[in-house]
């Protein structure tokens, strides 16, 4: 087994069975739907047009490529969009380094060539994104190859194993054919996905959000800058946007829809499930910079006679954000707020304890409280959540500390 | 009242994208540009004013392509060159870009030095402070905050307009020479011809293409906002041309009329203006020079660092820490330190560095412009936003003329 760089193979002379040079390597193709890493064929430029040579007809692949077949047996190449062409689609292009969690540019591709019986198997092993690949390509043909190899060995490699590479493809049809699914990316933390997406050009951003799971997409979208959110949402079709927006925190969803042109946000609302739509429309009616504009309507509330056990049951079925469960609210008939219990107290009390024994008088604010006052309340009372109560004393929603942090960061 | 609302919406649309085109065109009137315009006015009076209109058109055409490419692809020019033309072409291009931009940075710091020296402030005080300010601005800024600073700096170009008015030129003659065909006899004069080449050559520089496209991308302008963005480019170019016109007129009305043809640079021009047009006119002139030089000194190093790092796939961006993007910060810092240093080192061959950078500029520009036209006609990249047929004819013609003039300038300068 030996490692060979794509840049060494490209342009290499190809000899046929008779040992004479018949052409030069122009491209190397991989068909990911058949095998994710295996080279399917070489495209060889000969004096008689472009021909295909498969690795099972090769006995050497390096600075010179030797075939075991006669050049007359090489099939004529016909372009196909079902294959990944390493030079065109990979070399010099941007990819996502899932392990390093960033967008990088490919300097070279490393392949391993494994002799099997009397022919070769060629696999993609990794992509080179460091100085080694760059110097190899820059000095190719200018420095004798043995000097170059000796020089390159001194440079520490910066390679990304192929399994940590997510390719970028904006054409949906081609993405399906080439099995490009952003699988690695989708496993990352939404905040990391957001950071990567920020580094991508707009078309690729849209492609990522079309592909990844809605729930992950929703969380990642929340982490992005409002401007970028809008441009992504504008590039997706309304059905897909509605699916993503349904998964978002209602307050974040309302902020996003509030930033869109009215016609567009109406279209998206129409596509949404009625329950989610209602919540979001309700929030949309408030000014963005007030307590109501910042609050979420997904909180944990139990009756005033509930026990610790009841509270735990309510937590089990709660689908809102993790931040919202820091406080369990107690309401009387008609959603009237009567008390608040920190999660910690519930965790350390026996299941039969009445919540009213643990309750503290909740800190509240009105829906039209300006966001600067909201922040002041969080600061003064060291809050994790703040209840928003309407004029009838009903619990309308809560504001969580993470919302306050991002609010503060965006106003300064 | 409907039309009022419609107009308000339209103005809001334009304001949302204003910035990149306006800033780029204005930075084009940097220390080197102002020097050329001053010399042109001092030596040839109004007889070169006719070049302003064709130069503006050429500038608009070239800039428009870059901004369109940025809006449609969302990628910088060096990214696109890398993806379409490979590593080696990109590497050589970037090497040349660093060389020519370094020369430009040096001339900006020289401009900063001379704008204060005539008022008795030593360059050993002014240049280090300016260099530090430039370095700090970018390291502590975001695109939006920097853009605001730059847009305000653009306003200071009005200095030249006021300075031109204070010089009390013959408006009728100036206006007439702007729109009438030049006399053919002038073209037989070698000095006149090389001045035309100089004017055209300083107008379109490679860094502008990289900077404009990158800032369009950074601002997040998309194909949909493209029409408004085009207006930004046109307004910017026209404003820059008006400023250039006033510089030529000011120098011509005073220096040329007084027989002072021997002006070599903008600092000398400001000094010569003092006894002729008065203290205020000279003050405005040198304030304008300082502003323009500082402005360009801010933009050139950062745009170079961005273009090079993106093209070569190195970490870049002011939102990254030093350790995360070492190449980016080192390149940026080195350009400023050596650029400012070159002005301070006694007996540094300042003139030769600038000539050399002008020569590299002449070699680099053809490649950049040809790459721009090839890329913008790539339908896989640009979709329906490729050049139309007639636009292609016009832009190839413009590019060809610009290439010939720039190479001619480089050769003329190399010969001294």
Interface residues (C-beta under 8 A of the other chain):
Chain A: X91 X92 X93 X94 X102 X104 X105 X106 X107 X129 X134 X137 X138 X201 X202 X203 X227 X228 X231 X234
Chain B: X73 X74 X75 X79 X82 X83 X86 X87 X88 X91 X217 X220 X222 X224 X312 X313 X315
